[in-house]
Amino acid sequence: MEKYESIIKLINDNSNVINFGEFGKGVSDLWIDEAQQRLNIIFPPSYIWWLKNYNGGEILGEEIFSIYEMDFDNVKGGDIVYINELNRKNKISDQTQLVIQENNQGEIYYFDLLQKDENGECPVYSNIAETKSKYAVDFIDFISKRIKDKY
């Protein structure tokens, strides 16, 4: 629980660079379950925590993909289902990856779903200029680093 308290504080202390939904008004369990079923994966617990508490948002204008709570066949933009189905179709990613952020500099951040730990957490990898490397140990570490990388 301490890691969640720390990230809440970091988010609150950096509201000048973060635009997340209002804390506590996140995505419903129903939509989270629907998205997981549609993508045929289980989201890491820290990502589910963020969805349930913040819904979605951006760090310095770079969107972290979330669930828009709209019909997956009609939604566009940064909806996690839409982005990942599109990326899989275009062979940018596959079933072992869950893309959570892309930006205009060509950086892609994704969960490596093959590396789940005993708690169901997955590391986040970056793919920058065709160079793949481990970026964060889990989603909370990802948010923390994205905030700190902006300074």
C-alpha positions in Angstrom: 0.0 0.0 0.0 2.9 2.3 0.6 3.8 2.4 -3.1 0.3 3.7 -3.9 0.5 6.3 -1.2 3.9 7.4 -2.6 2.6 7.6 -6.2 -0.5 9.6 -5.1 1.7 12.1 -3.4 4.0 12.3 -6.5 1.0 12.8 -8.7 -0.5 15.5 -6.4 2.9 17.3 -6.1 3.2 17.4 -9.9 -0.2 18.6 -11.0 1.5 21.1 -13.2 2.7 18.3 -15.6 -0.1 15.7 -14.9 -3.6 15.7 -16.2 -5.3 12.6 -14.7 -8.9 12.1 -13.9 -10.2 13.0 -10.5 -8.9 10.5 -7.9 -11.5 7.9 -7.0 -13.6 8.4 -10.1 -12.1 5.7 -12.3 -13.1 3.0 -14.6 -15.7 0.5 -13.4 -14.9 -3.2 -12.8 -17.3 -4.1 -15.6 -15.4 -2.1 -18.3 -12.0 -3.4 -17.0 -13.3 -7.0 -17.3 -14.7 -6.3 -20.8 -11.3 -4.8 -21.9 -9.4 -7.8 -20.5 -11.7 -10.2 -22.2 -11.6 -8.4 -25.5 -7.7 -8.4 -25.5 -7.6 -11.9 -24.0 -5.2 -10.8 -21.2 -5.1 -9.9 -17.5 -4.0 -6.4 -16.7 -1.3 -6.0 -14.0 -2.8 -5.1 -10.6 -1.0 -1.7 -10.5 -2.5 -0.7 -13.9 -6.0 -1.8 -12.7 -5.5 0.3 -9.5 -4.7 3.3 -11.7 -7.7 2.7 -14.0 -10.0 2.4 -11.0 -8.6 5.5 -9.3 -7.7 7.9 -12.1 -9.5 6.6 -15.2 -6.8 7.9 -17.5 -4.8 10.9 -18.3 -1.6 12.5 -19.6 1.9 13.4 -18.4 3.0 16.6 -20.2 0.5 15.9 -22.9 1.5 12.3 -23.5 -1.5 10.1 -23.0 -1.4 6.9 -21.0 -3.8 4.6 -22.6 -6.9 3.8 -20.6 -10.5 2.5 -21.0 -12.8 5.1 -22.5 -15.9 3.1 -21.4 -17.3 3.2 -24.9 -18.2 0.4 -27.4 -14.8 -1.1 -28.4 -16.0 -1.4 -32.0 -16.5 2.3 -32.3 -14.0 3.9 -30.0 -10.9 5.7 -31.2 -8.0 7.6 -29.7 -6.1 6.4 -26.6 -8.5 3.6 -25.6 -6.3 0.6 -24.5 -8.4 -1.9 -26.5 -8.4 0.3 -29.7 -4.7 1.0 -29.6 -3.6 -2.6 -28.9 -6.0 -4.1 -31.5 -4.7 -1.6 -34.1 -1.0 -2.2 -33.1 -1.5 -6.0 -33.4 -3.2 -5.6 -36.7 -0.3 -3.5 -38.0 2.3 -5.8 -36.4 3.7 -3.1 -34.1 3.0 -5.3 -31.1 1.7 -8.8 -30.4 -0.3 -10.8 -27.8 2.7 -10.8 -25.4 2.7 -7.0 -25.1 0.2 -4.4 -23.9 1.1 -1.0 -25.3 0.3 1.7 -22.7 1.9 4.8 -24.2 3.2 6.1 -27.5 4.4 9.6 -28.4 5.3 11.8 -31.3 9.0 11.0 -30.9 8.3 7.3 -31.8 8.7 6.0 -28.3 6.5 3.0 -27.4 6.0 1.8 -23.8 4.5 -1.6 -23.1 4.0 -4.3 -20.5 5.8 -7.5 -21.3 3.1 -9.9 -20.4 5.4 -12.9 -20.4 7.3 -11.6 -17.4 4.5 -11.6 -14.8 5.8 -11.9 -11.2 4.0 -13.7 -8.4 1.8 -10.7 -7.8 0.7 -10.5 -11.5 2.8 -7.4 -12.1 4.7 -7.0 -15.4 7.7 -4.9 -16.3 7.3 -2.0 -18.7 9.6 -1.9 -21.7 10.4 0.9 -24.0 11.0 0.6 -27.7 12.8 3.7 -28.8 14.3 3.9 -32.3 14.0 0.1 -32.6 16.0 -0.3 -29.3 14.0 -2.3 -26.7 15.0 -2.0 -23.0 13.4 -2.5 -19.6 12.1 0.9 -18.4 10.2 0.2 -15.2 9.6 -2.7 -12.8 5.8 -2.1 -12.9 3.2 0.4 -13.8 3.6 2.6 -10.7 7.4 2.7 -11.4 6.5 3.7 -15.0 4.4 6.6 -13.9 7.0 7.7 -11.4 9.8 7.6 -14.1 7.6 9.4 -16.7 7.0 12.2 -14.3 10.7 12.4 -13.2 11.9 12.1 -16.9 10.1 15.3 -17.7 12.4 17.5 -15.6 
